[in-house]
């Protein structure tokens, strides 16, 4: 590797300072890396600027001033624009620099970026994450990585500052495919979590007491133990947006069709989450599925919360 990753030496660029990105970049700054950041809404980068980051006015400006350029944005179209578009990171990236996309995006786009980067002497890695806002804040993310092994190995100090489970899955696109596996698992699990809580409510049980029993047994899951208490408290603010989860499920369904794979559970979950968005909860957290399912049984969750 031409670039040695080290605090005080490696310059970090960060594009996308939303619910998760701000915390993730903050960990790198705390670890001693200088950072230059960009967000379409500059106000959302204020917390990082207060920690010492410099604010850039374009993705290209971030890339020109950085050795490793991270992106974590909303949709594959945003990844394409920020990375491959006019004024994007690849246009300004220097040979030997590294593009790390941590957005949950399309595997084929990760391969396209890798090929375009190689043509310019730039390295590219796809490294989507799981763990939500809590995992980002506590540096406990699971990071699923696709790309050249030597490049991935060199990035370990940076990944270690943000995550706890860091696994190289294979070549370009493998990280995104692994994230699709993650989202398929979450999608149907969320149905079970919500239906279980609705059953407990209708049966007249104390929901918090129920969680004490089922959360540590065979039915336990990250979603139940982390999002269950939020649902019970009536907290549907986003750790991960419904509209972004819909995007992820669409990618997974498109990939499954391409592979001639039938995933009826995922298809059901995607339809239910479409109903969540239709109820006006697209910008709420994925736990808002509970509200749409409660409506099917005429349960007013605002009266049961707490």
Beta strands, then each sheet from edge to edge (+ up, - down):
strand 1: 11-15
strand 2: 34-38
strand 3: 54-55
strand 4: 68-71
strand 5: 98-101
strand 6: 123-130
strand 7: 141-146
strand 8: 163-170
sheet 1: 3+ 2+ 1+ 4+ 5+ 6+ 7- 8-
end
